[in-house]
């Protein structure tokens, strides 16, 4: 199932999301650095922003979902749902 259909089917409204890809020994976060905010990264979005294509992570909506993982993160929004996707189509 692709990410768009997965979010529509299984993620509740107004849920924060993080995307990850498989990496040897675990998972790697998909993020962008924000040049206007030193030491800050853009790695979380709301489900509605993703589905409305208002966030840069929307470029991954066609990727296959592998699953949901309990990944410990430090910093803001630790409660975000962690979705693991295939990077390649």
C-alpha positions in Angstrom: 0.0 0.0 0.0 1.4 3.4 -0.8 1.8 6.1 1.8 -1.1 8.2 0.7 -3.6 5.3 1.0 -2.0 4.2 4.3 -2.4 7.6 5.9 -6.0 7.9 4.6 -6.9 4.5 5.8 -5.1 4.1 9.2 -4.0 7.5 10.5 -6.3 9.7 12.5 -6.9 13.3 11.7 -4.4 15.9 13.1 -1.7 13.3 13.7 2.0 14.2 13.5 4.0 12.0 11.2 7.7 11.2 10.7 9.0 9.2 7.7 11.8 6.7 7.9 13.6 4.4 5.5 15.3 1.1 6.3 19.0 1.4 7.1 21.5 -1.3 8.1 20.8 -2.0 11.8 17.6 0.2 12.0 16.0 3.1 10.3 17.1 6.5 8.9 15.0 9.6 9.3 13.9 11.5 6.2 14.5 15.2 6.9 15.6 18.6 5.6 17.7 21.2 7.3 16.1 24.6 7.7 18.7 27.3 6.9 16.6 29.9 8.7 16.8 27.9 11.9 20.3 26.8 12.8 20.5 23.4 14.5 16.9 22.7 13.5 15.5 20.1 11.1 12.2 19.8 9.3 11.2 16.2 9.9 7.6 16.3 11.1 4.3 17.1 9.4 0.6 16.9 10.1 -1.3 14.2 8.3 -3.6 16.7 6.6 -0.6 18.8 5.3 0.9 15.6 3.9 -2.4 14.6 2.1 -3.1 18.2 0.9 0.4 18.2 -0.5 1.3 21.3 1.6 4.5 19.8 3.0 7.7 18.8 1.3 7.3 15.2 2.6 4.3 14.9 0.2 6.8 13.9 -2.5 6.8 10.5 -0.8 3.1 9.8 -1.1 3.5 7.3 -3.8 6.1 5.2 -1.9 5.2 1.8 -0.4 4.7 1.6 3.3 6.7 -1.1 5.1 5.3 -0.5 8.5 5.0 1.5 11.7 7.9 1.5 14.2 8.5 2.7 17.7 11.6 4.8 17.2 12.9 6.8 20.1 13.7 10.4 19.1 14.9 13.3 21.2 13.7 16.9 20.8 10.3 18.2 19.9 7.3 16.1 18.8 8.4 12.8 20.3 4.8 11.7 20.0 4.8 11.7 16.2 3.9 8.4 14.5 6.9 6.8 12.8 6.1 5.4 9.3 8.8 3.4 7.5 8.6 3.5 3.7 10.6 2.1 0.8 12.7 4.9 -0.7 12.8 3.3 -4.2 9.7 2.9 -6.2 
